């Protein structure tokens, strides 16, 4: 059985969500953030990076949500949740899986850290301008690529699981106010039964 080392309010929710979508048995080992919002040191006993998500599948211990999602889809997905590698859609699928962490999360995290007073100068200055411009550019891009489709590739895939986290994050920070299609997309993801089960389980 797959073990998910889950940290509250973290990316590991997407791993629980994907496992629920896949109807794959799993168990959760829970960790709680400390008063500084950091992961507890005990997570380093699971993986040297000391952060979540991490899964254990037999002898394999794997960190990084994008890698975990690709592994689970290939090993346990049964041909579901990703286009076939020989199709044209597969490159788009990989793009969204990696865009979610490679591009989308950085300005969102910087915006959060500035709002929390963790970055000197706050949102005034060069960094604040960069974050504002980058968020605007990225959200406009995702909005245009989504268009009128229900999901990023038309049908639901693990790319939607990956992108659901930064867009949910952006919605909660008020960044989707001028993007009604993205708001509808986030609501559509939250309405999936597997997402609700993941929220309850995590």
DAWO-V621771 format. One record per backbone hydrogen bond with DSSP energy under -0.5 kcal/mol. CO is the residue of the C=O (numbers start at 1). NH is the residue of the N-H. If there is no record, write none. Layout:
co->(CO | CO)
nh->(NH | NH)
//
This chain:
co->(2 | 3 | 3 | 4 | 4 | 5 | 6 | 7 | 10 | 11 | 11 | 12 | 12 | 13 | 14 | 15 | 16 | 17 | 18 | 19 | 19 | 20 | 25 | 27 | 28 | 29 | 31 | 34 | 38 | 40 | 41 | 42 | 43 | 43 | 47 | 53 | 54 | 55 | 56 | 57 | 60 | 62 | 64 | 65 | 66 | 67 | 68 | 69 | 70 | 71 | 72 | 72 | 73 | 77 | 81 | 84 | 87 | 88 | 88 | 89 | 90 | 91 | 92 | 93 | 94 | 95 | 96 | 98 | 99 | 99 | 100 | 103 | 104 | 105 | 106 | 107 | 108 | 109 | 110 | 111 | 112 | 113 | 113 | 114 | 119 | 121 | 125 | 126 | 127 | 128 | 129 | 130 | 131 | 132 | 133 | 134 | 135 | 136 | 137 | 138 | 139 | 140 | 141 | 142 | 143 | 146 | 151 | 153 | 155 | 157 | 157 | 158 | 159 | 160 | 161 | 162 | 162 | 163 | 164 | 165 | 166 | 167 | 168 | 169 | 170 | 171 | 174 | 176 | 179 | 180 | 181 | 182 | 183 | 184 | 185 | 186 | 187 | 189 | 192 | 192 | 193 | 194 | 195 | 196 | 197 | 198)
nh->(27 | 5 | 56 | 6 | 29 | 54 | 31 | 10 | 13 | 14 | 15 | 15 | 16 | 17 | 18 | 19 | 20 | 21 | 22 | 23 | 24 | 23 | 2 | 4 | 30 | 6 | 8 | 37 | 34 | 43 | 44 | 45 | 46 | 47 | 50 | 64 | 5 | 62 | 3 | 60 | 57 | 55 | 68 | 69 | 70 | 71 | 72 | 73 | 74 | 75 | 76 | 77 | 77 | 80 | 158 | 87 | 90 | 91 | 92 | 93 | 94 | 95 | 96 | 97 | 98 | 99 | 100 | 102 | 103 | 104 | 105 | 107 | 108 | 109 | 110 | 111 | 112 | 113 | 114 | 115 | 116 | 118 | 119 | 117 | 122 | 124 | 129 | 130 | 131 | 132 | 133 | 134 | 135 | 136 | 137 | 138 | 139 | 140 | 141 | 142 | 143 | 144 | 145 | 146 | 147 | 149 | 154 | 155 | 153 | 160 | 161 | 162 | 163 | 164 | 165 | 165 | 166 | 167 | 168 | 169 | 170 | 171 | 172 | 173 | 175 | 174 | 177 | 179 | 183 | 184 | 185 | 186 | 187 | 188 | 189 | 190 | 191 | 192 | 195 | 196 | 197 | 198 | 199 | 200 | 201 | 202)
//
